[in-house]
Amino acid sequence: MLHEKILIMGTTHEGEKFRPSDWAERLYYMVADYGTNGRITFNPLVNINQEDSSKCFVINATLKNKNPKIFDFLVDFARCNKLETRDQNRNLIQL
């Protein structure tokens, strides 16, 4: 099944809130580019959103082709931390 977007939710498979509370912002900055002048350029294929009173990290599926290393890093982060993942229609998905 093809997904347009993957949402990494701020809750674990067990229903616990993921900590630290700024986890999504940390990821957002980790996948940004930093120019030689120190200017930050955020990746246009990722974003932070608010879903069900919890933060989620949104990945546009085209990131897999444009930058597979970042895509794999984000998917691995979700797996290792046992975070709930959903598609663009909010259906649960397995990564």
MODELLER restraints for C-alpha pairs under 7 A, 6 or more apart:
rsr = mdl.restraints
at = mdl.atoms
rsr.add(forms.Gaussian(group=physical.xy_distance, feature=features.Distance(at['CA:3:A'], at['CA:61:A']), mean=6.43, stdev=0.5))
rsr.add(forms.Gaussian(group=physical.xy_distance, feature=features.Distance(at['CA:3:A'], at['CA:87:A']), mean=6.07, stdev=0.5))
rsr.add(forms.Gaussian(group=physical.xy_distance, feature=features.Distance(at['CA:3:A'], at['CA:88:A']), mean=6.98, stdev=0.5))
rsr.add(forms.Gaussian(group=physical.xy_distance, feature=features.Distance(at['CA:4:A'], at['CA:60:A']), mean=6.16, stdev=0.5))
rsr.add(forms.Gaussian(group=physical.xy_distance, feature=features.Distance(at['CA:4:A'], at['CA:61:A']), mean=5.19, stdev=0.5))
rsr.add(forms.Gaussian(group=physical.xy_distance, feature=features.Distance(at['CA:4:A'], at['CA:88:A']), mean=6.36, stdev=0.5))
rsr.add(forms.Gaussian(group=physical.xy_distance, feature=features.Distance(at['CA:5:A'], at['CA:58:A']), mean=6.65, stdev=0.5))
rsr.add(forms.Gaussian(group=physical.xy_distance, feature=features.Distance(at['CA:5:A'], at['CA:59:A']), mean=5.49, stdev=0.5))
rsr.add(forms.Gaussian(group=physical.xy_distance, feature=features.Distance(at['CA:5:A'], at['CA:60:A']), mean=4.60, stdev=0.5))
rsr.add(forms.Gaussian(group=physical.xy_distance, feature=features.Distance(at['CA:5:A'], at['CA:61:A']), mean=5.23, stdev=0.5))
rsr.add(forms.Gaussian(group=physical.xy_distance, feature=features.Distance(at['CA:5:A'], at['CA:87:A']), mean=5.72, stdev=0.5))
rsr.add(forms.Gaussian(group=physical.xy_distance, feature=features.Distance(at['CA:5:A'], at['CA:88:A']), mean=5.05, stdev=0.5))
rsr.add(forms.Gaussian(group=physical.xy_distance, feature=features.Distance(at['CA:6:A'], at['CA:58:A']), mean=5.81, stdev=0.5))
rsr.add(forms.Gaussian(group=physical.xy_distance, feature=features.Distance(at['CA:6:A'], at['CA:59:A']), mean=5.08, stdev=0.5))
rsr.add(forms.Gaussian(group=physical.xy_distance, feature=features.Distance(at['CA:6:A'], at['CA:60:A']), mean=6.58, stdev=0.5))
rsr.add(forms.Gaussian(group=physical.xy_distance, feature=features.Distance(at['CA:6:A'], at['CA:61:A']), mean=6.81, stdev=0.5))
rsr.add(forms.Gaussian(group=physical.xy_distance, feature=features.Distance(at['CA:6:A'], at['CA:85:A']), mean=6.80, stdev=0.5))
rsr.add(forms.Gaussian(group=physical.xy_distance, feature=features.Distance(at['CA:6:A'], at['CA:86:A']), mean=5.84, stdev=0.5))
rsr.add(forms.Gaussian(group=physical.xy_distance, feature=features.Distance(at['CA:6:A'], at['CA:87:A']), mean=4.88, stdev=0.5))
rsr.add(forms.Gaussian(group=physical.xy_distance, feature=features.Distance(at['CA:6:A'], at['CA:88:A']), mean=6.36, stdev=0.5))
rsr.add(forms.Gaussian(group=physical.xy_distance, feature=features.Distance(at['CA:7:A'], at['CA:56:A']), mean=6.18, stdev=0.5))
rsr.add(forms.Gaussian(group=physical.xy_distance, feature=features.Distance(at['CA:7:A'], at['CA:57:A']), mean=5.61, stdev=0.5))
rsr.add(forms.Gaussian(group=physical.xy_distance, feature=features.Distance(at['CA:7:A'], at['CA:58:A']), mean=4.60, stdev=0.5))
rsr.add(forms.Gaussian(group=physical.xy_distance, feature=features.Distance(at['CA:7:A'], at['CA:59:A']), mean=6.32, stdev=0.5))
rsr.add(forms.Gaussian(group=physical.xy_distance, feature=features.Distance(at['CA:7:A'], at['CA:85:A']), mean=5.49, stdev=0.5))
rsr.add(forms.Gaussian(group=physical.xy_distance, feature=features.Distance(at['CA:7:A'], at['CA:86:A']), mean=5.03, stdev=0.5))
rsr.add(forms.Gaussian(group=physical.xy_distance, feature=features.Distance(at['CA:7:A'], at['CA:87:A']), mean=6.02, stdev=0.5))
rsr.add(forms.Gaussian(group=physical.xy_distance, feature=features.Distance(at['CA:8:A'], at['CA:56:A']), mean=5.38, stdev=0.5))
rsr.add(forms.Gaussian(group=physical.xy_distance, feature=features.Distance(at['CA:8:A'], at['CA:57:A']), mean=4.98, stdev=0.5))
rsr.add(forms.Gaussian(group=physical.xy_distance, feature=features.Distance(at['CA:8:A'], at['CA:58:A']), mean=6.41, stdev=0.5))
rsr.add(forms.Gaussian(group=physical.xy_distance, feature=features.Distance(at['CA:8:A'], at['CA:78:A']), mean=6.53, stdev=0.5))
rsr.add(forms.Gaussian(group=physical.xy_distance, feature=features.Distance(at['CA:8:A'], at['CA:83:A']), mean=6.62, stdev=0.5))
rsr.add(forms.Gaussian(group=physical.xy_distance, feature=features.Distance(at['CA:8:A'], at['CA:84:A']), mean=6.19, stdev=0.5))
rsr.add(forms.Gaussian(group=physical.xy_distance, feature=features.Distance(at['CA:8:A'], at['CA:85:A']), mean=4.71, stdev=0.5))
rsr.add(forms.Gaussian(group=physical.xy_distance, feature=features.Distance(at['CA:8:A'], at['CA:86:A']), mean=6.71, stdev=0.5))
rsr.add(forms.Gaussian(group=physical.xy_distance, feature=features.Distance(at['CA:9:A'], at['CA:55:A']), mean=6.62, stdev=0.5))
rsr.add(forms.Gaussian(group=physical.xy_distance, feature=features.Distance(at['CA:9:A'], at['CA:56:A']), mean=4.42, stdev=0.5))
rsr.add(forms.Gaussian(group=physical.xy_distance, feature=features.Distance(at['CA:9:A'], at['CA:57:A']), mean=6.55, stdev=0.5))
rsr.add(forms.Gaussian(group=physical.xy_distance, feature=features.Distance(at['CA:9:A'], at['CA:83:A']), mean=6.26, stdev=0.5))
rsr.add(forms.Gaussian(group=physical.xy_distance, feature=features.Distance(at['CA:9:A'], at['CA:84:A']), mean=5.29, stdev=0.5))
rsr.add(forms.Gaussian(group=physical.xy_distance, feature=features.Distance(at['CA:9:A'], at['CA:85:A']), mean=5.80, stdev=0.5))
rsr.add(forms.Gaussian(group=physical.xy_distance, feature=features.Distance(at['CA:10:A'], at['CA:17:A']), mean=6.08, stdev=0.5))
rsr.add(forms.Gaussian(group=physical.xy_distance, feature=features.Distance(at['CA:10:A'], at['CA:18:A']), mean=5.30, stdev=0.5))
rsr.add(forms.Gaussian(group=physical.xy_distance, feature=features.Distance(at['CA:10:A'], at['CA:54:A']), mean=5.85, stdev=0.5))
rsr.add(forms.Gaussian(group=physical.xy_distance, feature=features.Distance(at['CA:10:A'], at['CA:55:A']), mean=5.48, stdev=0.5))
rsr.add(forms.Gaussian(group=physical.xy_distance, feature=features.Distance(at['CA:10:A'], at['CA:56:A']), mean=5.49, stdev=0.5))
rsr.add(forms.Gaussian(group=physical.xy_distance, feature=features.Distance(at['CA:10:A'], at['CA:83:A']), mean=6.82, stdev=0.5))
rsr.add(forms.Gaussian(group=physical.xy_distance, feature=features.Distance(at['CA:11:A'], at['CA:17:A']), mean=4.58, stdev=0.5))
rsr.add(forms.Gaussian(group=physical.xy_distance, feature=features.Distance(at['CA:11:A'], at['CA:18:A']), mean=5.22, stdev=0.5))
rsr.add(forms.Gaussian(group=physical.xy_distance, feature=features.Distance(at['CA:11:A'], at['CA:83:A']), mean=5.76, stdev=0.5))
rsr.add(forms.Gaussian(group=physical.xy_distance, feature=features.Distance(at['CA:11:A'], at['CA:84:A']), mean=5.95, stdev=0.5))
rsr.add(forms.Gaussian(group=physical.xy_distance, feature=features.Distance(at['CA:12:A'], at['CA:18:A']), mean=6.35, stdev=0.5))
rsr.add(forms.Gaussian(group=physical.xy_distance, feature=features.Distance(at['CA:12:A'], at['CA:82:A']), mean=5.41, stdev=0.5))
rsr.add(forms.Gaussian(group=physical.xy_distance, feature=features.Distance(at['CA:12:A'], at['CA:83:A']), mean=4.20, stdev=0.5))
rsr.add(forms.Gaussian(group=physical.xy_distance, feature=features.Distance(at['CA:12:A'], at['CA:84:A']), mean=5.40, stdev=0.5))
rsr.add(forms.Gaussian(group=physical.xy_distance, feature=features.Distance(at['CA:13:A'], at['CA:82:A']), mean=5.92, stdev=0.5))
rsr.add(forms.Gaussian(group=physical.xy_distance, feature=features.Distance(at['CA:13:A'], at['CA:83:A']), mean=5.84, stdev=0.5))
rsr.add(forms.Gaussian(group=physical.xy_distance, feature=features.Distance(at['CA:13:A'], at['CA:84:A']), mean=5.39, stdev=0.5))
rsr.add(forms.Gaussian(group=physical.xy_distance, feature=features.Distance(at['CA:24:A'], at['CA:48:A']), mean=6.54, stdev=0.5))
rsr.add(forms.Gaussian(group=physical.xy_distance, feature=features.Distance(at['CA:24:A'], at['CA:55:A']), mean=6.92, stdev=0.5))
rsr.add(forms.Gaussian(group=physical.xy_distance, feature=features.Distance(at['CA:24:A'], at['CA:56:A']), mean=6.70, stdev=0.5))
rsr.add(forms.Gaussian(group=physical.xy_distance, feature=features.Distance(at['CA:24:A'], at['CA:57:A']), mean=5.84, stdev=0.5))
rsr.add(forms.Gaussian(group=physical.xy_distance, feature=features.Distance(at['CA:31:A'], at['CA:43:A']), mean=6.64, stdev=0.5))
rsr.add(forms.Gaussian(group=physical.xy_distance, feature=features.Distance(at['CA:31:A'], at['CA:70:A']), mean=6.75, stdev=0.5))
rsr.add(forms.Gaussian(group=physical.xy_distance, feature=features.Distance(at['CA:32:A'], at['CA:40:A']), mean=6.68, stdev=0.5))
rsr.add(forms.Gaussian(group=physical.xy_distance, feature=features.Distance(at['CA:32:A'], at['CA:41:A']), mean=5.71, stdev=0.5))
rsr.add(forms.Gaussian(group=physical.xy_distance, feature=features.Distance(at['CA:32:A'], at['CA:42:A']), mean=4.50, stdev=0.5))
rsr.add(forms.Gaussian(group=physical.xy_distance, feature=features.Distance(at['CA:32:A'], at['CA:43:A']), mean=5.39, stdev=0.5))
rsr.add(forms.Gaussian(group=physical.xy_distance, feature=features.Distance(at['CA:33:A'], at['CA:40:A']), mean=5.78, stdev=0.5))
rsr.add(forms.Gaussian(group=physical.xy_distance, feature=features.Distance(at['CA:33:A'], at['CA:41:A']), mean=5.11, stdev=0.5))
rsr.add(forms.Gaussian(group=physical.xy_distance, feature=features.Distance(at['CA:33:A'], at['CA:42:A']), mean=6.37, stdev=0.5))
rsr.add(forms.Gaussian(group=physical.xy_distance, feature=features.Distance(at['CA:34:A'], at['CA:40:A']), mean=4.63, stdev=0.5))
rsr.add(forms.Gaussian(group=physical.xy_distance, feature=features.Distance(at['CA:34:A'], at['CA:41:A']), mean=6.27, stdev=0.5))
rsr.add(forms.Gaussian(group=physical.xy_distance, feature=features.Distance(at['CA:45:A'], at['CA:59:A']), mean=6.13, stdev=0.5))
rsr.add(forms.Gaussian(group=physical.xy_distance, feature=features.Distance(at['CA:45:A'], at['CA:60:A']), mean=5.09, stdev=0.5))
rsr.add(forms.Gaussian(group=physical.xy_distance, feature=features.Distance(at['CA:45:A'], at['CA:63:A']), mean=6.09, stdev=0.5))
rsr.add(forms.Gaussian(group=physical.xy_distance, feature=features.Distance(at['CA:46:A'], at['CA:58:A']), mean=5.49, stdev=0.5))
rsr.add(forms.Gaussian(group=physical.xy_distance, feature=features.Distance(at['CA:46:A'], at['CA:59:A']), mean=4.67, stdev=0.5))
rsr.add(forms.Gaussian(group=physical.xy_distance, feature=features.Distance(at['CA:46:A'], at['CA:60:A']), mean=6.09, stdev=0.5))
rsr.add(forms.Gaussian(group=physical.xy_distance, feature=features.Distance(at['CA:47:A'], at['CA:57:A']), mean=5.96, stdev=0.5))
rsr.add(forms.Gaussian(group=physical.xy_distance, feature=features.Distance(at['CA:47:A'], at['CA:58:A']), mean=5.04, stdev=0.5))
rsr.add(forms.Gaussian(group=physical.xy_distance, feature=features.Distance(at['CA:47:A'], at['CA:59:A']), mean=6.74, stdev=0.5))
rsr.add(forms.Gaussian(group=physical.xy_distance, feature=features.Distance(at['CA:48:A'], at['CA:55:A']), mean=6.95, stdev=0.5))
rsr.add(forms.Gaussian(group=physical.xy_distance, feature=features.Distance(at['CA:48:A'], at['CA:56:A']), mean=5.85, stdev=0.5))
rsr.add(forms.Gaussian(group=physical.xy_distance, feature=features.Distance(at['CA:48:A'], at['CA:57:A']), mean=4.72, stdev=0.5))
rsr.add(forms.Gaussian(group=physical.xy_distance, feature=features.Distance(at['CA:48:A'], at['CA:58:A']), mean=5.85, stdev=0.5))
rsr.add(forms.Gaussian(group=physical.xy_distance, feature=features.Distance(at['CA:49:A'], at['CA:55:A']), mean=5.79, stdev=0.5))
rsr.add(forms.Gaussian(group=physical.xy_distance, feature=features.Distance(at['CA:49:A'], at['CA:56:A']), mean=5.27, stdev=0.5))
rsr.add(forms.Gaussian(group=physical.xy_distance, feature=features.Distance(at['CA:49:A'], at['CA:57:A']), mean=6.30, stdev=0.5))
rsr.add(forms.Gaussian(group=physical.xy_distance, feature=features.Distance(at['CA:49:A'], at['CA:58:A']), mean=6.83, stdev=0.5))
rsr.add(forms.Gaussian(group=physical.xy_distance, feature=features.Distance(at['CA:50:A'], at['CA:56:A']), mean=5.98, stdev=0.5))
rsr.add(forms.Gaussian(group=physical.xy_distance, feature=features.Distance(at['CA:63:A'], at['CA:71:A']), mean=5.97, stdev=0.5))
rsr.add(forms.Gaussian(group=physical.xy_distance, feature=features.Distance(at['CA:64:A'], at['CA:71:A']), mean=5.28, stdev=0.5))
rsr.add(forms.Gaussian(group=physical.xy_distance, feature=features.Distance(at['CA:75:A'], at['CA:95:A']), mean=6.88, stdev=0.5))
rsr.add(forms.Gaussian(group=physical.xy_distance, feature=features.Distance(at['CA:85:A'], at['CA:92:A']), mean=5.88, stdev=0.5))
rsr.add(forms.Gaussian(group=physical.xy_distance, feature=features.Distance(at['CA:85:A'], at['CA:93:A']), mean=5.63, stdev=0.5))
rsr.add(forms.Gaussian(group=physical.xy_distance, feature=features.Distance(at['CA:85:A'], at['CA:94:A']), mean=6.85, stdev=0.5))
rsr.add(forms.Gaussian(group=physical.xy_distance, feature=features.Distance(at['CA:86:A'], at['CA:92:A']), mean=4.36, stdev=0.5))
rsr.add(forms.Gaussian(group=physical.xy_distance, feature=features.Distance(at['CA:86:A'], at['CA:93:A']), mean=5.14, stdev=0.5))
rsr.add(forms.Gaussian(group=physical.xy_distance, feature=features.Distance(at['CA:87:A'], at['CA:93:A']), mean=6.49, stdev=0.5))
